[in-house]
Amino acid sequence: MSRIGYSNLDPPLSRAPRDSLELASLASSTPSTGASSPSSSPSGISSSRKASLENEDPRSASNNANTRPGHSGRSYSVSSAFDFASNLFPLSSTAGGYTALGAPTLGPLDLNGGSLEKHKSLTYLNGLSLIVGLIIGSGIFSSPSQVNANAGSPGASLIVWAVAGILAWTGAASYAELGGAIPLNGGAQVYLSKIFGELWGFLFTWCAVFVLKPGSAAIIAIIFGEYVVRAAIGPDAANVSPWINKGVAIGGLGAVTLLNCVSTKLGTRMGDVFMFFKFVALLGVTITGIVVAATGFTWNGVPNTDWKTQGWFENTRTNLSSWAVALYAGLWAFDGWDNTNYVVGEFVHPSRDLPRVIHTAMPLVIISYLLANMAYIFVLPLSTIESSNTIAVQFGSVVFGPVGSLGLALIVG
């Protein structure tokens, strides 16, 4: 009977190639020992057997493997054994940083605060407050002028706001599915790397670092400069040189950068405070607009009647390019719906809570934006809405006078 050679055996099933995110996570994550017995090593070999293997030289003559008939000249190789578990963690969450696969380690990693994903803490309410706070920002206090000017009428502008909100909601729903299927920190960069390859994830990150994020920061800084100038000069400062606004914007960017360089924790807390103020301002504008519409109260005693005397769809634009610009301005106000996915790995139950967060936050923001724009229409003339980039200052000036314009300028700015 002929002996079956190793070359005749069926080759083992090949594993799907793993990308660098998973390999780096495996190399730097702590092996699980909770399910193993006290006499077992992390690789599944008993302690006594491991000790004998360590003390035994495979090249020595006393080794039984070398004295077996028909097995002369057998070579040995030493390789690492890894438990390819399903609970993989991204590179950014590992405490030890990147470690080459197979490189020697210095012992178990200290996970006290090092790996956030192994100490998940975000819940449904945490995610809801996070996404609502990130969406509501400077956009709702600057975009209404562009939306109304390009839509042409109050009714058309409200339709644009509703369509923009629904489009943002669909994008957020897609991200909710991706976050539940790939519960890793990093957002679009991780999803593109996992689905299309690491090149596309890198290209997206490159564009975000050099184009998307700086452009968004520049727009927010200019809005900040306009509001600060209006707070210092007054709501009627329409003929101020734009370079003054840009100079204040550059100063604000420098101050924020310096603050984050000194202390990232302090910078984060200041950002949370500003977001809270903007949310309070939006809520105050909505309630005040409803009260003004019901009572007719204004600072100078002359309420706005455009929303009563003019048709809500009168002078609506028919040019598609104007509607596209209006829709783009509305979409920019909803920017931020994807930011929750950057920390989806911190959710205790990401597959359950992330869709709930998205489908609760987006309707709340859409309704809040529609009510705020209706408040603008009730209080301000249409010509003022279409021409002012600092609509909150104009709103505060009409309802509460100089004190109101100053207060809203400081809060929004």
N, C-alpha and C positions, 0 to 999 in steps of 0.2 A: 504494500500500500504506500503510495507516494505521499510525501509530506507536503502540505500546502504551504507555499511561501508567502511571505508578507506582501509581495507584489501582487498576489492574486486576490487579496482581500478587497472588498468594496471600499472606495474612498469615503471618508466621513463626509457627512453633509456640511456644505460650506455655509458659514454664517454671513449674513448681510453685512457689508462694510459699515463701520461706524465712523462718524465724523469726529473732528477734533474736540467738539464740545463734550461729547459723551466720553471719549477716551481720557481727556484731561480730568473730567469729573471722577471717573473710575480711579485714576491714578492718585488723586489727591483726597478722595473721600475715605472715611474710616470704615473698615470692614465690619459688618454686622456680626456680633457675637452673642446676641440674645438668644438665638435659637439653638446654638451649639452646646454640647455637653461640656463639663469642666475638663474632660480629658481629651478634648478635640482642639486642634489648631484652627485658625481661621480658614485655612485652605482645605479642611476636611480630613487631614491626616492625623492619626492619633499621636499623642505626645511621645509614647514609647517608640513607635515606629519612626517618628521624625528624628528622635535622638539617635536611633541606630543608623539611620541614613546619613545623618550629619557626621558620625564618627567612622563611617565605612568608606574606604577609598575604592571607587569602582575599578581602578586599575590594578589593585593588589591581587596577588595570587590566591589569597584566602577568600576572595569574594566568590560566592557560589555561582554568580552569573557568568564568571569567566571560566569555570570548570565544567560547565554543562557541555555535553557532546554536541558538535555541530554548530556551536555558537562562538567560534574563535574570531578574534579581531573585531568584536562588537564595539561600536563607539557610543558615547554617552553625551548628552547635552543637558545643560541646566536651564530651565525656563521658569518664568513666573506663572502662577496660577491665579486667575481672577474669577470672581463670582459676578457674572454679568447679570446683576439684578435689574429689576424694572424701575426701581426708584432712583433714577439718575438725576444728577443736579448739574446746573450750568456752571461754567467756568467762574463766573463772577461771584458765586456763592460759596466757593470753597475757601477754607481758612488758610490753607497752605499755598495758595496760588497755583500756577501751572507747574506740573512735574512731568517729566518725560515718562512715557509708559515703560515700566520695567526698571526704572531707576531706584536705587536703594532709598528707603525712608528712614527717618530718625525715630520712628515709634508712632504711637497713636497721636492723632491731632487733638489739640485742645479745642473743643467746640463751644467753649463758654463765650458766646457772642460772636464767634467766628463765622458760623454758617447759619445765616438767617433762615434758610429754607428748612433746616432741620429743627428749627424752633418757630414754626409757623404761628402767626398771631392775628392776621387780618381776618375780620369777620364780614358779614353782609353789611352791617351799618358802617364799618370802617371804609369799605369800598365805596359805599353810596356817598358818604361825605367827601371822599377823595375825588371822585369823578365830577360831582356837582361843583365842588370848589375849584377844580381845574378848568372846567368849561366856562363858568361864569367869570368873566374878566373884563378887559377893556373893550372887547368887541361890541357888546350890546350898548356901550356908551359912545361909540364912534361910527359904527356901521349903518345906523338908521338913515343918515344923510345920503349915503350912496345908494342904499336900497330904495328910498323914496324918490330920489332924483331920477333914477333909471327906470323905476316901475311907472312913475308918472301919477299915481293916485294912491290914496290911503288903502283902499280895498286891495289893489294889486300888490302893494307892498306887504300886506298881511299874508297874501297867498304865497309870495316869495319866501317869507319867513317860515311858513308852514312846510313848503316843499324843501327848503334847505334843512329844516329840522328832521324831516322824514328821511332825506338822503343821508344825513349824518347818523341817524338811527340804524339804517340798513348797514352802513359801514361798521358801526359799533356792534351790531348783531353778528356780523361775520367775524369780528375780532373775538367776540365771546365764544364762538365755536372753536376758533383756533386756540384760544387760551385754555379751554377745557380739554382739547386734544393734546396740546403741547404745554403743560403747566410749568413753563420755565420763565425766568425773568429775562427781559430784553426786548419784548415787543416785536416789531416788524423785522428787526435784524435776525432774531432767532427763527422766526417763521420762514423767512426767505432762505436762510441757511439750511434749515431742515428739509424744505420742500424742493427748492431749485438748486441748492448747492451753496457752498460758502462764498463763492465769488459774488453772487447776487446779494448776499447779506453784507459783504464788505462794501460793495458799491452803494447800497442804500445808506450804510453808516457814513460813508464818505460824503454823500450828498447831504445827509442830515447835518453833519458837522460843519460843512463849508457853505451850504446854501439854505436849507430849510430853517434850521434853528437860528442862525444869525439874522436871516430876513425877518422872521417872526419877532425876534427880540428888537430889531430896529424899528418895526412898526409900533410895537408897544412902547418903546422909548419915545418916539415922536408924539404919540398920544399923551404920554406922561408930560412931555414938555409943553404941549398945548394947554393942558389942564393947569399946570403950575403957573404958566404965564397968565392965563385967565384969572387964576386965583390972586395973582399979584397986581394985575392991572385992572381987571374988571371984566364982566361978561361982554362988554361992547368993544373989546379990543380986537376988531376984525381986521384992521389994517396993519397989524404987527408984522414985522419982517419975519419970514419963515426961518431965517438963520438964527433968530433969537430962540425960537422953539427948538431948533436942532441943537443949538448950543446947550440949552437946558437938558435936552435928551442925552447928549454925550456926557454931560456931568452926571446925570442919573445912572447911566450905564457904568461909568467909572466908580461911582459910589457903591453900586450893587456888587461890582467885581471886587472892590477892596473889602467890602463887608464879608463876602464869601471867602476871600483869601485869609482874612483874620480868623474867622470862625464859621465853619459851614453850619454848625448847629444854630448859631445866631442868625445867619442868613436864612435858614429854613424857617425859623420861628417868625422872622419878619415877613417872609412870604406868606405864611399862614395868616398872620394878622391882616395883611393887605387884602387877601382873598376874602376874609371874613367881612371886612369893611365894604368891599364891593358887593357882596351878597346882601348885606344890610341896606346899602344904597339902592339896589335893585328892588328889594322888597318895599322900601320906603317910597320909591317912585311909583310903583304899582298902586299901593294903597292911596297915596296922595292924588294920583290921577283919577281914581274912582271917586274920591271925595269931591274933587273939583268938578267933575262931570255932574255929580248929583246936586251940589250946592251952588256952583258958580263962583266960589271964593277964589280971589287972586290978590296979590299984594297991592296992585294999583286999582283994583276994583273993576277992571274991564275984562271979563272972561272971553276966552276964544270961542268963536261961533262958526269957524270954518267947517267943522265936522257936522254941523246942523244945516248950514245953508248950501253947501256944495255936495255934489254926488260923490259917493265913496269910490266910484270907478270912473269919474270924470277925468278926461285927459290921460287915460291909460295909454302907455306906449305900445305900439304895434311892431317895433323893430326888435328882432330876435337878439341882436347884439346887446341892446340895452337890457333886455331881460337876463342875458347871460352875465353881464357885469353885476346886475343886482343880485343874482343868485350866488355869484362868487363872493360878494360882500357878506351875504347872509351866512354862507358856509364858513367863512373865516370867523364869524362870531361864535360858531359851534365848535371851533377847534379845541382839542383837548379830550375828545371822547376816547382816544386810543391810549391815553396815559396810564390807565389802570392796568393795562396788559404789561407794562414795564415791571410791575411788582406782583404779577399773578402767582409767582412761586411762593409768595408769602401768605397766600390764603390758606386757611385751614381746610376748606373744602372748595377748591377752585372750580371743579366741574359743576358744582351745584350753585355756588354763590355768585360767580362771575356773570352768568346769564341773568340772574335775578337783579344784580346791581345795574347792568346795562339797561334792562327793560323796565326798571323803575326810574333810573336817573334821567334817561332821555325824554320820556314824556313830561317829567317835572320841568326840565329845562325848556322844552318847547312851549309848554303852557306859560311858563314865567316870561319868556321872551315875547310871546304874543300879547300878554297882558301889559308888559312894559311898553310895547309899541303903541298899544291902544291908549295908554296913559299919555304918551307923548302927543298923540293925535288930539286927545281931549284938551290938553293944556296949551299947546303951542300952535301957532299958525303953520300952515303947510310950507310957506316960503322959508320960515325959520328952520323947520326940520330938514329941508332939502339943502340948506346952505351952511349949516353949522356942524363942524366936526366935534364940538364940545357941547353936545345936546343936553347933558346933565347940568351944565352950568346955566344954560338958558332956562331949563326947567326950574331950577332952584331960584333963579332971579325972578321969574314970573310969579311963582307961588309964594316965596318967602322973602323976596327982596335981596339986597346985597349979602345978608348973612347966609341965606340959603345957597346962593351961588358960590360963596366962599367955602361953605361947608362941603357941598357936593364936589367942588373942584379938588379940595384936599383929600376927600375920601376916595374918589375915583382915581386921582393922580397918584 
